[in-house]
Amino acid sequence: MDFNRYQVKTAARAILHSVRPRPWVTALVYRLLSLVLPALLGLIPLVYVLSSMMILLPQGKDYQPPAVLNALFPLILLAISGVMALFRAGYFQYCLKLWRDEAGGLQDLFQGFRQIAKVLPLLLRLLLFSLLWYLPGFLALGGILAFLRRFLSAVAAAPACILLLELGFWAYLLNRILRYALALPLLIDHPEYSARQALRESIRLMKGRRWRLFVLRLSFWGWKLLAFLLAYFGGALAYMLPLSLFLSRSPLWLQTLNPETALLLFLPLFGMMLLVSAPMTLWLTGYEQLSFAGFYDWVQGRSPVPPPPPWQPPADGYSPRPPEPWTRSEEA
């Protein structure tokens, strides 16, 4: 059975509309957990740096971040990425249950943490393999550009030529990385798999199917662009209109803003942008992940669309069919 993207996305929208409790509640908790905890991890070194700067700079001393902090920075980024991936795995488990008409709840969001002994090695393998595919492509792209600039300077100077080469590089990298797109879902859906088994099974299942997954993901970019424009223009408009009325009557409007005041003005703007775009973002989160769950089931040979409920005859029987107009006898 071929993959029908339109049917899968239609079924995903129907699930979002019919499931109780509403999936946007779980999407909201998922977004908060996957953003708040990584933000807390990132705030630890940031608070240390800012506090040190506030102590040393008023004394006229230069501040240099410690070497230990520079060494820990990649590890902090890796920890943040790991936490976000663990919650992403749990949210996929929740959406997969909804797709299969099973009961799902907030407890599914922590499924990745329950299998952390397998998920973390898988994430490290994915990172390693992605780097191993990235480096040869990057070196090949640099070598081609260096050759063109040395021997074919007129061609190398053309922006279109450079753009085509860069697009080719990213297409190559995406083609390689999409082979591992099912590794984490497979590990969550099949707890008996090891990290190596999930990786190999993902490579096997994605043969000849990478283009379909790419088109499926690409089909959501229109909604993402709409959410971005809604946040950028709608949030800015909702924030700037009352603020402009306040500043027009305040002497603050005529003064040069210092960094502290600018930060105080920017944070509410950022919060308003998130608030305005939140309904569409939460809906789109479930919509995209449910469609991916449909793709995942199709790859494994299951029905790409949940089967309709069995037909049942009416409980009160069938009403008699009225006679056709041409069979009625004419009144005298």
N, C-alpha and C positions, 0 to 999 in steps of 0.2 A: 504494500500500500504506500503510495507516494505521500509526501508531506504537503499538506494543504495549509499554508500560512494563514489564509483568510479564515478558514474554519477554526483553527486553533485560537486565533486572537478573538474571534466571536465568542467561543466557549469561555475564554478567560474573562471577557467582560461580563458574560452571564453569571459566572461564579462570583465575581466581585459584587454583583447586584443582589444575589440571592442568599449568600452565606450569612449566617448569624452566629456569633457577633460579627459586626462589620470588620472586614479585613484591614480597613484603614487604621483601626486601633492597634493591631499588631504591627502594622507598618510604622506607625508613630513610635511605638516602643522600640522597635528595631532601629529606626533612625537615631533615636536618642541614645540608645546603648552603644551603637557603633560609632557615634560621634563624641559623646561625652567622655567615655572611658579613654579613648585615644587622646582626646584633648587634655585630659588630666595628666596622662603620661608625658605629653609634650610640654605642659606647663611647669613641670618640675625643674628642668634646666633653665627655662625662660625666667621663672621667678628668681632663681639663684643668680642669673646674670644681671637682671634688672636691679635686684637688691644690692649687688656688689657695685654696680655703676652708680646708684644713688648715694652710696657711702663714699666712694673714691672721687667721683667727678667734682663734687662741691669742694673738696680739698685740693683741687688742682692736680690731681694725679691721673695718669693715664691708666685705663683699664685694659688688661689683656686676658681673654678667656683662658682658663687653665688647659693644659694639654690633655688632661684626662677627659675634660668635657668634649673636646674635639674628637677624641677617640670613641667616646660613648655615643656621640650623635648618630652614627650609622646604626648602632644597636638599638637606640631609641626609635628610629624610623622603622626598623625591622619589627620591633615589638608592637608598634602602632599598626603596621600592616597585618601582623598576625592576629591581633585582637579583632580588627575589622573583618578579616577572612573567617574567623571563627563564628562571628555573628551572622555573616553572609551565608555560611553553611547551614546554620540553624534556621534562618529565614527560608532558605530553599526547602528544607525539610517540611516546614509549615505549609508552603505553597504546594509542594508535591502531595501532601495529604489532602489538601483542598481539591486538587485536580483529580485525585483518585476517589473523591467523594468519601473521605474519611474525616474524622474529627481532629481538628488541629487547635492548638492554643498557644499561649505565651510560653509555656514550658518548652516548646519546640525550639525556641530561639537559643537555648543553651545546649542543643544537641552537639554542636561542635566542641564545646568544652568537655562533654562527657567522653568524647573520643579524641581528646587532645594528644594522647600518646601516639596516635596514628596521623592525626591531621597536621601536626607541626612538622614531622619528617616529610610529609607530602608537600607542604608549602615550601620547605627548603629545597626539595628536589625541583619543584616548579620554578623557583627563583634561579637555581643553578642552570637548568636546561634553557631557560629564557636568556640568560646571559651568554650561554654557549652558542645560541643561535644569533644573538645580537652582535657579538664581537666579529665573527667572520663577515657578516653583511656590512657592518660599519667599516671594517678595513677594506672590503672590496669597493664600497662607495667612495671612500677617501682615495684609494688608488686610481679609480676611474677618473675622478675629478682632477687629481694631480696630473694624470696623463693628458687629459684634455686641455688643461691650462698650459702644459708645456709644449705640446705638439699641435694642438688645434685651438689656439687662443680665441679665434673668432667664434667657434662653436661653444667653447666653454663660457664665453662672456654672455651668451644668450640666456636670459632668465628661464625661458621655457625649457631649455635643455637641462638645467640644474633642477628645475621643478619636477620634470619627468623622472630623473634619476632618483630624487628623494622619494617620490611617490612609489617608484618601483621597490626601493629599499623597505618602505613601510608595508607595502603589500606582501613582500617576501616574509617579513617578520611576523605579520599577522597570520599568514598562511601556516607558519610553523607553530605559533603559539596556540592557534585554535585547535590543534591536535590534542591539547591537554584540557580543553574546556569542560569535559565531563569527569575529570579525575576527582575533584572534590565532591560533586554530587554522587558519584558512584561510591565513594568511601562512606558517605553519610547514609546512602540508601542500602548499602551492603556492609554491615559492620564486620562481616567475616573476612573482608578483603584486607590485605596489607597495603601500605602506600605504594609499593612497587606493582602489585596486581592492579590497583585502581588506575595507575598511570598507563600501564600496558593496555588495559581494557579500553581506556579512553582513546588511545592511539588507534586501536583496532576499530572501534565503533565510529570514529570520525572520518575514516577513509571514505572519500567521495561525498561527504556530507558537510564539509566545512563551508562551502558556498551558501548552502541553505541557512546555516546558523548565522553567517555574516549578514545575509539579506534580512533575516528575522531581526537581528539587533539593529540594523540600519533603519528598519521601518519605524523604530521608536524615536529616531532623532528629530522628526518633526514635532512630536509632543515635547521632547526635551527643549527644543528651541523655543517653543511657545511658553513653556514654564519659565525659561530664562528671561524672555521678554516681559512676561507678566511680573516677575520679581524685579527686574531692572527698572521698568517704566512704571508699573503699578505701585510697587513699594516706594520708589523715589517720589512719585506724585503724592501718594498718601502721606508721606513724611514731610515733604518740602512745602506743601500748601499751608498747613498750620504753622510750620516753623518760620516761613517767610513773613506771615502776619505778625508773629511775635518779634522777629528781628527788626522788622520795619519800625517798630515802636520802641526798640531798645538801643541804647548806645553801643551795645556789643557789635551791632552791624557795622559801625564806623571804625572799629578797632581791628588791628591785626591779630589774627587768632594765634595763640601759642599752641604748642603740641598737645598740652593737656586738654584745652578747650576743644581742639579739633577732634581729639579722640572721643570726648564726651558727645560730640555731635555725630560722629561716624557710627558709633556702636548702636544707638537707637535706629539709625538708618539701615544698618545691616539686619537688625532684628525685625524691622518692618518689612524688608524685602523677603526674609524667610517666612514671615507670617502670611504675607499676601500669596506667596507661591506654595504654601504648605498643602492646601487641599489638592491641587493638581499633582504635586510631587508625591504625596502619599498614594493617590490613586494610580499614578504611573508606576510606582514601585511595585505594587501588587500586580498590575497589568503585565508588566514586562517579565516578572519572575514566574507568574503563572503560565505565560506563553512559553517560557524556557522549560518549564516542567512538562508541557505538552510535547515539546521537541525532544526532551530527554526520554519520555515514554515511547515516542515514535521510533527513536534510534534503537531502542531495545526490543522492538517488535510488538509493542502493545498498541492498542487503538489510539490514534493521535487525537481523537475527540471522545470525551466521555459518552458512553452509550445512552440513548434516550431511555426514559422509564418504560417498563412494559405496558402495553396497551390494555386498558380495562374497559369493559362495556359499561354504559350508564347504569347506575344503581336502580333507577326507576323505570328502566326499560326504554324503548324507543317510542317517541310520539308518532301517531299516525300521520302519514304524509298527506297533505291537503290535495284534493283533486286538481288536475290541471285545468286551466281555463277552458280549453276546447272540449273537455269532457262534461262540463256542466250543462244540464238541460235548460233550455231557454224557458223563461216564465211566459205563460200565455198572457 
